Amino acid sequence: MQKRFLTALVALAALAACATPPPPPPPPTFTGPQTFALIALNGASPAYAGVTLTLDGPRATGSTGCNSYMAVVDRQDDNPVRWFQVGEVACGDQQMALERSYLQALEAARAVEESPAGLVLRDAAGAEVARFDRITPARGS
């Protein structure tokens, strides 16, 4: 009787172990330059295409759709985006308004979330300020 009970207990434990889902894989680690295209700014689609962000280690470069820019991104910092420079070519009023809004969103960013699909920048309250689709295929893991 005890042998049957122990056998049933072992079988039950084996079934329980099989029913436990495996832990999720660790988030991917990306290597090399990764380029992203802006698809949402403060929850809305941008008025113009062409706003990009390329991350290559701590260096960030891209286009505002009008001017180019360079910055440093430190994902471990409370203020992850630090500016180097922004070009100074004048564009149409609507494009310049998009540029100003985009640069303000980058300055407001306090968290950078990267995934195989893209990139999300969040402000201090956790609200999404910019969302990007990945252009460069994700590499590494």
C-alpha positions, -999 to 999 in steps of 0.1 A, spaced: 0 0 0 28 24 9 47 15 -22 16 24 -43 12 56 -24 49 66 -30 47 56 -66 16 78 -71 32 107 -52 63 105 -74 42 104 -105 21 134 -93 53 153 -86 66 145 -121 34 157 -137 35 189 -116 71 195 -128 60 191 -164 31 215 -159 53 243 -147 61 267 -176 98 273 -183 111 308 -173 110 334 -200 142 339 -220 163 369 -210 158 401 -229 180 402 -261 213 421 -260 218 440 -293 251 446 -309 261 470 -336 242 500 -349 205 497 -347 183 522 -366 147 531 -357 120 551 -375 96 573 -354 60 560 -356 44 578 -327 51 611 -309 32 618 -277 6 592 -288 1 605 -323 15 596 -357 41 622 -368 30 647 -395 61 638 -416 81 606 -422 119 606 -420 124 610 -382 151 584 -373 173 574 -344 203 552 -347 219 537 -316 255 525 -317 266 519 -282 262 551 -263 262 572 -295 229 583 -310 225 599 -344 195 605 -366 173 629 -385 145 651 -372 130 649 -407 146 683 -413 180 684 -395 204 658 -383 214 654 -347 239 636 -324 235 627 -288 247 602 -261 222 577 -247 230 561 -213 202 537 -205 214 534 -169 211 572 -162 181 590 -148 184 614 -178 194 590 -205 196 614 -235 224 640 -236 228 663 -266 259 670 -287 244 690 -315 214 696 -338 218 708 -373 205 743 -382 189 740 -416 155 758 -417 126 739 -430 89 745 -434 69 756 -404 52 722 -399 84 703 -402 101 727 -377 72 722 -353 76 684 -356 114 688 -350 108 709 -319 82 684 -305 106 655 -313 136 671 -296 114 679 -265 103 643 -263 140 632 -264 148 656 -237 119 644 -216 129 607 -220 138 591 -187 136 554 -198 146 537 -230 130 503 -237 144 483 -266 128 452 -280 132 431 -312 102 451 -326 114 486 -318 121 512 -292 99 532 -267 110 563 -248 91 571 -216 91 603 -195 95 604 -157 59 595 -151 62 564 -173 42 579 -201 53 570 -237 67 601 -254 80 584 -286 77 550 -302 99 537 -330 98 507 -354 131 489 -359 146 494 -394 178 475 -388 172 438 -380 180 429 -344 213 410 -341 228 392 -312 213 378 -280 
